[in-house]
């Protein structure tokens, strides 16, 4: 099976840029978007697509993410970008097993996860009436930090050039649980770059996005800001910028988050990760999480 294949019912890409919108495949239980893959149940929906559980030709199960694609040209471009990500290997990156084009969608095939950190927050809330404990949260987000730093370092060879990748949508629902391991997933908005700072489209999830994203910029520390927002949410049960705009309004000025729910040592670490200027944040996500873990150790000794 090729890495990028046309699903049954699709057609060849147009030869020029004037392409008509594609009539989307109907996503429903029982649909077969590719021979041998049958959708069994709906798993979730995000701003950029739907995720379904599907049976596989070998009798197993997989997760299929359907990204909306309005034209064959756009599908080809998105597939090429994801193909670059697909070549990367890291223990805390979710591997992309396959990429297809389907009528109206780009389909990403992934291993079926046990859930994500947002699901885990819901479980803690329902059973213990509390958010994630700090030690559990640091354990999981240290793994996520390693994956983010791996992506953001300019070390990946693509078409003979060393590049870095900005994930651009780090949030709890994109941190998947595989047993005791966390894997960073959903690379549909990832940006390939050779510069530590550069202009980019305004995209992602506004509630977790760094201030520079609203201005159309990305840096090598933009994902760190989103990781800090994820820590805030999972540690307190509250989204730090829940009252912010639902879209990327360039006139919006991101306020500093209220860090009073945290210990003093946590506040000092988080304040740097939430710095409005990217260069004022921690040098890496790993160092950011190491500092938060030290706060946990210090609190334990003080107790």
C-alpha positions in Angstrom: 0.0 0.0 0.0 1.5 3.4 -1.0 2.0 6.2 1.5 -0.4 8.5 -0.3 -3.2 6.7 -2.1 -6.5 7.7 -3.6 -9.5 6.1 -1.8 -12.0 4.2 -3.7 -14.4 6.6 -5.4 -11.7 9.3 -5.8 -10.2 10.6 -9.0 -6.9 11.9 -10.3 -5.7 15.4 -9.2 -6.4 18.2 -11.7 -3.4 19.3 -13.8 -3.9 23.0 -13.1 -4.8 25.2 -10.2 -8.4 25.7 -11.3 -10.0 22.8 -9.4 -13.6 22.2 -8.4 -14.6 21.4 -4.8 -14.8 17.7 -4.0 -18.1 16.0 -3.0 -17.2 14.7 0.4 -17.4 11.1 1.4 -20.2 10.5 3.9 -18.7 9.5 7.2 -20.8 6.9 9.0 -20.5 3.5 10.7 -20.1 0.9 8.0 -18.5 3.2 5.4 -15.4 1.8 3.7 -13.1 4.8 2.9 -10.4 2.4 1.7 -10.6 -1.3 0.8 -10.5 -3.4 3.9 -10.9 -0.4 6.3 -14.5 -0.2 7.7 -15.6 2.6 10.0 -17.0 1.2 13.3 -17.6 4.2 15.6 -17.1 7.9 15.9 -14.3 8.9 18.4 -14.3 12.7 18.3 -14.3 16.0 16.4 -11.9 18.9 16.3 -11.7 22.2 14.4 -10.0 20.5 11.5 -11.7 17.1 11.2 -13.2 13.9 12.6 -11.6 10.8 14.1 -13.2 7.4 13.6 -12.3 3.9 14.8 -12.0 1.5 12.0 -11.5 -2.2 11.5 -8.4 -3.1 9.4 -7.8 -5.8 6.8 -5.9 -7.9 9.3 -8.7 -7.9 11.8 -7.3 -5.3 14.1 -8.4 -1.7 14.7 -7.0 1.7 13.8 -7.8 5.4 14.3 -8.6 7.3 11.1 -8.5 11.0 11.1 -10.4 12.8 8.3 -9.1 16.3 7.6 -11.4 18.4 5.5 -9.9 19.3 2.1 -11.7 21.6 -0.3 -9.7 20.8 -3.5 -7.5 18.1 -5.0 -4.6 20.6 -5.1 -4.9 21.4 -1.4 -5.0 17.7 -0.6 -1.8 17.1 -2.5 0.0 20.0 -0.7 -1.2 18.8 2.7 -0.2 15.2 2.0 3.3 16.3 1.1 3.6 18.3 4.3 2.4 15.3 6.4 4.8 13.0 4.5 7.7 15.0 5.8 6.4 14.6 9.4 5.8 10.9 8.7 9.5 10.3 8.3 10.3 11.5 11.8 10.8 8.9 14.6 10.6 9.7 18.3 9.2 7.6 21.2 6.8 10.3 22.1 5.5 11.2 18.6 2.5 9.4 17.3 3.5 7.6 14.1 1.5 8.2 11.0 0.9 4.7 9.6 -0.5 5.8 6.3 -1.9 8.9 4.5 -4.7 8.7 1.9 -6.7 11.1 -0.1 -10.5 10.6 -0.1 -13.3 12.5 -1.7 -13.3 15.7 0.4 -10.8 14.5 2.9 -7.2 13.8 3.6 -7.1 10.6 5.8 -4.4 9.8 8.4 -4.2 6.3 9.7 -2.8 6.0 13.3 -2.5 3.4 16.0 -5.6 3.4 18.3 -4.8 5.2 21.6 -6.2 4.6 25.0 -7.4 8.2 25.2 -5.9 11.6 25.7 -4.9 13.8 28.6 -8.2 15.7 28.3 -10.1 12.4 28.8 -7.9 11.7 31.8 -8.8 15.1 33.3 -12.5 14.2 32.9 -11.9 10.8 34.6 -10.1 12.5 37.6 -12.9 15.0 37.8 -15.7 12.4 37.8 -14.0 9.9 40.2 -11.9 12.1 42.5 -13.5 15.5 41.9 -10.0 17.0 41.3 -7.7 17.8 38.4 -4.5 15.8 37.7 -2.1 15.6 40.6 1.1 17.5 39.9 3.4 14.4 40.0 1.3 12.6 37.4 1.0 15.7 35.2 4.8 16.3 35.3 5.4 12.7 34.4 3.2 12.9 31.3 4.2 16.4 30.2 7.9 15.7 30.4 7.3 13.1 27.7 5.4 15.7 25.6 8.2 18.2 26.1 10.8 15.8 24.7 8.7 15.4 21.6 8.1 19.1 21.1 11.8 19.9 21.5 12.6 17.1 19.0 10.3 18.7 16.4 11.4 22.3 17.1 15.1 21.6 16.7 16.5 22.3 13.2 17.8 18.8 12.7 15.4 17.1 10.3 16.6 16.5 6.7 13.9 17.3 4.2 14.8 17.6 0.5 18.4 18.1 1.4 17.8 20.9 3.8 17.9 20.9 7.6 14.5 22.1 9.0 12.5 22.3 12.2 8.8 21.8 12.7 6.4 23.9 14.8 3.5 21.8 15.9 1.2 24.8 16.2 -1.6 23.0 18.2 -0.2 21.6 21.4 -3.1 21.0 23.8 -4.4 18.2 26.1 -6.6 16.5 23.5 -3.5 16.2 21.2 -1.5 14.4 23.8 -2.5 10.8 23.5 -2.1 8.0 26.1 -0.6 4.7 25.1 -0.4 2.8 28.4 1.8 4.9 30.6 3.3 6.8 27.6 2.2 10.1 26.1 2.5 10.7 22.4 2.1 14.0 20.7 -0.4 13.7 17.8 -2.2 15.7 15.1 0.3 17.4 12.8 -2.3 18.8 10.5 -1.2 22.4 11.3 2.6 21.7 11.6 4.8 24.3 9.9 8.2 23.4 8.4 10.8 26.2 8.9 14.5 27.0 8.8 14.3 30.1 11.0 13.8 30.5 14.8 11.1 33.1 14.1 9.0 33.8 11.1 5.7 34.8 9.7 2.9 32.2 9.5 -0.8 31.8 9.1 -2.9 32.3 12.3 -4.0 28.8 13.1 -4.4 26.5 16.0 -6.6 26.6 19.1 -6.9 30.2 20.4 -7.4 29.2 24.1 -3.9 27.6 24.1 -2.1 29.8 21.5 0.8 32.2 22.2 0.5 35.9 21.8 2.6 36.0 18.7 0.3 33.6 16.8 -2.4 36.3 16.9 0.0 38.6 15.1 0.8 36.0 12.5 4.2 34.9 13.8 5.7 31.6 15.0 8.9 31.1 17.0 10.8 28.1 18.3 9.2 28.7 21.7 5.6 29.1 20.5 4.8 25.5 21.3 6.3 25.9 24.8 3.6 28.6 25.6 0.9 26.1 24.5 2.4 23.4 26.7 2.3 25.8 29.6 -1.4 26.5 28.9 -2.0 22.8 28.8 -0.3 22.4 32.2 -2.5 25.2 33.5 -5.7 23.4 32.3 -4.8 19.9 33.5 -3.5 21.2 36.9 -6.5 23.4 37.7 -9.3 22.0 35.5 -9.7 25.5 34.0 -8.6 26.8 30.6 -6.3 29.8 31.2 -7.8 31.9 28.5 -11.4 30.6 28.4 -12.7 34.2 28.0 -10.5 35.0 25.1 -11.6 35.3 21.4 -12.7 32.2 19.6 -10.8 33.3 16.5 -7.4 34.8 15.9 -8.2 38.5 16.0 -4.9 40.4 15.3 -6.1 43.2 17.5 -6.4 40.9 20.5 -3.7 41.5 23.2 -3.2 38.3 25.2 -3.2 39.1 28.9 -1.0 37.4 31.4 -2.8 34.4 33.0 -3.9 34.4 36.6 -1.4 32.1 38.3 -2.8 32.4 41.9 -4.0 28.8 41.9 -0.4 27.6 41.9 2.3 27.4 44.5 4.8 30.2 44.6 7.6 28.1 43.0 5.2 27.0 40.2 4.2 30.6 39.5 7.8 31.6 39.0 8.3 28.8 36.4 5.0 29.3 34.7 5.4 33.1 34.5 8.5 32.6 32.3 6.8 30.1 30.0 3.9 32.5 29.6 6.2 35.5 28.8 4.7 37.6 26.0 8.0 37.8 24.2 9.1 34.4 22.9 12.8 34.9 23.6 12.0 35.5 27.3 10.6 32.0 27.8 12.6 28.9 28.8 15.3 27.8 26.3 13.5 24.5 25.8 10.3 22.7 26.8 12.4 20.1 28.6 14.0 22.7 30.8 10.6 24.2 31.5 9.2 20.8 32.7 12.4 20.0 34.6 11.9 23.3 36.6 8.3 22.4 37.3 9.3 18.9 38.5 11.9 20.5 40.8 9.0 22.5 42.3 7.3 19.2 43.1 10.5 17.8 44.7 11.0 21.0 46.8 7.4 20.8 48.0 7.8 17.2 49.0 10.9 18.0 51.1 9.2 21.0 52.7 6.3 18.7 53.7 
